[in-house]
């Protein structure tokens, strides 16, 4: 590592820690995620990017996955089984709305070519970007739409959670910063995170480093075979890595390409967020689920960031993650086919 690179890393660490601390003091949920995310965007936009190793990002996702798994139990299964129309209907309605929005974005040439079709898909940002490139769309604009939506979702969901639940940022979600560690439960937690991440990636599971630990950890938790133990310092580090990875995705080239189209991109993101928020209001008004839980559950995209925000607030985490995971899988399975179908009709 060169002296300049080391200085850049130290500056990013210092700025992230300062902003995260400020957000936590202000009581913003997931300040430990949003601070590094904002700093990452600032670094990327000015061309001072820092490479986050894929291994570190996957490890961070695995830790977040185990945290979420600790909140998933038999009650989660009962919730999904008891409201199948609500869960599947919400996922399909969001996907359909994204398809319609993408159609008009491309039909009216709000964005060039078919970029709007691929960028409007509510999740699976990396997969949609790669698919868009292979079908001739401007992958840079697709990436901007996808990752900017993640940032908007994280910011709005965090602010909404803070206003509605009055959460304070005194401690990182999951416990104290430096609690007494019990060696066996802590080792079991790390083993589940590692095994789930490796297994999820080996079998080709979408977002395997995140979903693998969620699935494995939830199964073991439901069976009563593990007790998840995650100290605050490990969660804070994991949140920071996830935030940096998202923020640093906004390269200088992407920012320059999207600058002229930014108002239209923000408008399209706002329309999709508004539609999903409407579904959340409908869910909250027809079930016993509170509004913040319903909003987080229906937020389009950024499953790992939504997971962190959910874990930072007083919401029904199993409900949020069940609906998020279902929509994520739905987008991965049906999103590419829907995008190709819509794109073919906008040429």
KAQUI-V267293 format. One record per residue. N is the residue number from 1. RES is the residue in one small letter. PSI is psi in radians with two decimals (NA if undefined). Layout:
N:RES:PSI + N:RES:PSI
This chain:
1:x:2.19 + 2:x:2.86 + 3:x:-0.68 + 4:x:-0.73 + 5:x:-0.73 + 6:x:-0.74 + 7:x:-0.68 + 8:x:-0.74 + 9:x:-0.78 + 10:x:-0.68 + 11:x:-0.73 + 12:x:-0.73 + 13:x:-0.80 + 14:x:-0.82 + 15:x:-0.71 + 16:x:-0.77 + 17:x:-0.72 + 18:x:-0.81 + 19:x:-0.72 + 20:x:-0.72 + 21:x:-0.72 + 22:x:-0.80 + 23:x:-0.68 + 24:x:-0.72 + 25:x:-0.64 + 26:x:-0.12 + 27:x:0.41 + 28:x:2.10 + 29:x:2.48 + 30:x:0.53 + 31:x:-0.51 + 32:x:-0.31 + 33:x:-0.83 + 34:x:-0.58 + 35:x:-1.01 + 36:x:-0.60 + 37:x:-0.82 + 38:x:-0.73 + 39:x:-0.69 + 40:x:-0.74 + 41:x:-0.77 + 42:x:-0.75 + 43:x:-0.80 + 44:x:-0.73 + 45:x:-0.45 + 46:x:0.11 + 47:x:0.12 + 48:x:1.05 + 49:x:2.69 + 50:x:2.29 + 51:x:2.18 + 52:x:2.01 + 53:x:2.44 + 54:x:-0.63 + 55:x:-0.73 + 56:x:-0.71 + 57:x:-0.74 + 58:x:-0.65 + 59:x:-0.72 + 60:x:-0.74 + 61:x:-0.69 + 62:x:-0.72 + 63:x:-0.77 + 64:x:-0.67 + 65:x:-0.75 + 66:x:-0.67 + 67:x:-0.80 + 68:x:-0.68 + 69:x:-0.56 + 70:x:-0.33 + 71:x:-0.07 + 72:x:2.16 + 73:x:-2.89 + 74:x:-0.51 + 75:x:-0.55 + 76:x:-0.79 + 77:x:-0.74 + 78:x:-0.64 + 79:x:-0.83 + 80:x:-0.79 + 81:x:-0.52 + 82:x:-0.28 + 83:x:0.99 + 84:x:-0.68 + 85:x:-0.66 + 86:x:-0.83 + 87:x:-0.93 + 88:x:-0.64 + 89:x:-0.73 + 90:x:-0.78 + 91:x:-0.79 + 92:x:-0.63 + 93:x:-0.71 + 94:x:-0.73 + 95:x:-0.75 + 96:x:-0.74 + 97:x:-0.66 + 98:x:-0.69 + 99:x:-0.75 + 100:x:-0.77 + 101:x:-0.79 + 102:x:-0.65 + 103:x:-0.86 + 104:x:-0.58 + 105:x:-0.71 + 106:x:-0.68 + 107:x:-0.72 + 108:x:0.07 + 109:x:0.67 + 110:x:-0.65 + 111:x:2.57 + 112:x:2.53 + 113:x:-2.42 + 114:x:0.37 + 115:x:-0.66 + 116:x:-0.58 + 117:x:-0.87 + 118:x:-0.66 + 119:x:-0.36 + 120:x:-0.19 + 121:x:2.29 + 122:x:1.20 + 123:x:-3.14 + 124:x:0.89 + 125:x:-0.80 + 126:x:-0.79 + 127:x:-0.75 + 128:x:-0.65 + 129:x:-0.78 + 130:x:-0.74 + 131:x:-0.71 + 132:x:-0.74 + 133:x:-0.73 + 134:x:-0.33 + 135:x:0.29 + 136:x:0.08 + 137:x:2.82 + 138:x:1.76 + 139:x:-0.46 + 140:x:-0.77 + 141:x:-0.63 + 142:x:-0.76 + 143:x:-0.71 + 144:x:-0.85 + 145:x:-0.80 + 146:x:-0.87 + 147:x:-0.54 + 148:x:-0.61 + 149:x:-0.68 + 150:x:-0.77 + 151:x:-0.78 + 152:x:-0.76 + 153:x:-0.81 + 154:x:-0.76 + 155:x:-0.82 + 156:x:-0.77 + 157:x:-0.70 + 158:x:-0.78 + 159:x:-0.75 + 160:x:-0.74 + 161:x:-0.68 + 162:x:-0.75 + 163:x:-0.76 + 164:x:-0.64 + 165:x:-0.19 + 166:x:0.54 + 167:x:2.43 + 168:x:2.83 + 169:x:0.60 + 170:x:-0.64 + 171:x:2.63 + 172:x:2.56 + 173:x:2.41 + 174:x:-0.24 + 175:x:-2.95 + 176:x:2.87 + 177:x:-0.83 + 178:x:1.22 + 179:x:2.84 + 180:x:2.25 + 181:x:2.36 + 182:x:1.99 + 183:x:-0.80 + 184:x:-0.90 + 185:x:-0.66 + 186:x:-0.74 + 187:x:-0.71 + 188:x:-0.71 + 189:x:-0.82 + 190:x:-0.64 + 191:x:-0.72 + 192:x:-0.72 + 193:x:-0.81 + 194:x:-0.83 + 195:x:-0.72 + 196:x:-0.74 + 197:x:-0.83 + 198:x:-0.80 + 199:x:-0.74 + 200:x:-0.69 + 201:x:-0.63 + 202:x:-0.65 + 203:x:0.06 + 204:x:0.46 + 205:x:2.32 + 206:x:2.31 + 207:x:0.86 + 208:x:-0.61 + 209:x:-0.37 + 210:x:-0.88 + 211:x:-0.58 + 212:x:-0.95 + 213:x:-0.58 + 214:x:-0.84 + 215:x:-0.89 + 216:x:-0.80 + 217:x:-0.69 + 218:x:-0.74 + 219:x:-0.77 + 220:x:-0.61 + 221:x:-0.73 + 222:x:-0.65 + 223:x:-0.11 + 224:x:0.47 + 225:x:-0.23 + 226:x:2.76 + 227:x:1.91 + 228:x:2.26 + 229:x:1.96 + 230:x:1.93 + 231:x:2.71 + 232:x:-0.66 + 233:x:-0.61 + 234:x:-0.69 + 235:x:-0.75 + 236:x:-0.75 + 237:x:-0.73 + 238:x:-0.75 + 239:x:-0.73 + 240:x:-0.75 + 241:x:-0.76 + 242:x:-0.77 + 243:x:-0.77 + 244:x:-0.75 + 245:x:-0.74 + 246:x:-0.85 + 247:x:-0.73 + 248:x:-0.15 + 249:x:-0.34 + 250:x:1.39 + 251:x:2.85 + 252:x:-0.65 + 253:x:-0.76 + 254:x:-0.77 + 255:x:-0.76 + 256:x:-0.71 + 257:x:-0.64 + 258:x:-0.13 + 259:x:-0.78 + 260:x:-0.56 + 261:x:0.06 + 262:x:-0.78 + 263:x:-0.70 + 264:x:-0.63 + 265:x:-0.78 + 266:x:-0.65 + 267:x:-0.78 + 268:x:-0.69 + 269:x:-0.73 + 270:x:-0.69 + 271:x:-0.76 + 272:x:-0.73 + 273:x:-0.67 + 274:x:-0.72 + 275:x:-0.80 + 276:x:-0.65 + 277:x:-0.65 + 278:x:-0.71 + 279:x:-0.70 + 280:x:-0.75 + 281:x:-0.72 + 282:x:-0.75 + 283:x:-0.78 + 284:x:-0.56 + 285:x:-0.29 + 286:x:-0.08 + 287:x:-3.11 + 288:x:0.25 + 289:x:2.37 + 290:x:2.86 + 291:x:-0.70 + 292:x:-0.74 + 293:x:-0.80 + 294:x:-0.70 + 295:x:-0.81 + 296:x:-0.67 + 297:x:-0.58 + 298:x:-0.02 + 299:x:2.28 + 300:x:1.75 + 301:x:2.91 + 302:x:0.92 + 303:x:-0.66 + 304:x:-0.70 + 305:x:-0.68 + 306:x:-0.66 + 307:x:-0.74 + 308:x:-0.75 + 309:x:-0.73 + 310:x:-0.71 + 311:x:-0.28 + 312:x:-0.09 + 313:x:2.96 + 314:x:1.30 + 315:x:3.03 + 316:x:1.56 + 317:x:-0.78 + 318:x:-0.71 + 319:x:-0.80 + 320:x:-0.87 + 321:x:-0.54 + 322:x:-0.80 + 323:x:-0.66 + 324:x:-0.80 + 325:x:-0.70 + 326:x:-0.75 + 327:x:-0.65 + 328:x:-0.82 + 329:x:-0.68 + 330:x:-0.74 + 331:x:-0.75 + 332:x:-0.66 + 333:x:-0.75 + 334:x:-0.34 + 335:x:-0.89 + 336:x:-0.75 + 337:x:-0.72 + 338:x:-0.73 + 339:x:-0.75 + 340:x:-0.70 + 341:x:-0.81 + 342:x:-0.72 + 343:x:-0.65 + 344:x:-0.39 + 345:x:0.11 + 346:x:0.03 + 347:x:NA
